[in-house]
Amino acid sequence: MNRSNFYAALRGSALFPRGLTAGQVKGMEALLDAATSLAVDEAAYVLATAYHETATTMQPIAEYGKGRGKRYGVPGRNGGQVPYGRGFVQTTWDVNYERTDRELGLGGALIKNYDLLLTDYEMAARAAVRGMVEGWYTSRKLSDYFSGGKCDYVGARRIINGTDKAQKIAGHAVAFAKALAA
């Protein structure tokens, strides 16, 4: 993949009609670095998911409302931190922060500070990619939708969040795949 061509294809596209900010590039760089072993369709879906879950910023963000009114929106078991959505894919629930810490070999650092998924782009990108590859969030994983010639951008939404906005995110994935192939 040629990153210069990738960014050139995105600048002024329907996804980024005003061009790219330095923050968007930084976020995409972290995601692309974490996704080097993925096929184009898989990487495109990771990018499309991050695009949607970060409200197009392509940077790790905190969930709007910080979980207010949701079952996970109360202080949890790890130092009273509220396990609202953070990062590129909006990791929620104490159990998902604990799993991310364990799977990435962080030695408790994330359990002590959930906000690392907001500030450490490399960690947040690794969590997003590995979580989607290995099915950390819903037990569904990229290979369920992208293998053996299969490319199901709509169904792949189940990796993160049921079928919420599946068609819209699938459209974003098509645009990212085109840019990745540029």
Secondary structure, DSSP 8 states (H G I E B T S, - for coil): --HHHHHHHHBTSSSBTT---HHHHHHHHHHHHHTTTS-HHHHHHHHHHHHHHTTT--S-EE-GGGGTTSTTSS--TTTT-----EETTTB-SHHHHHHHHHHTT-TTHHHH-TTHHHH-HHHHHHHHHHHHHHTTTTS--GGGTSSTT---TTGGGGGTSTTTTHHHHHHHHHHHHHHHT-
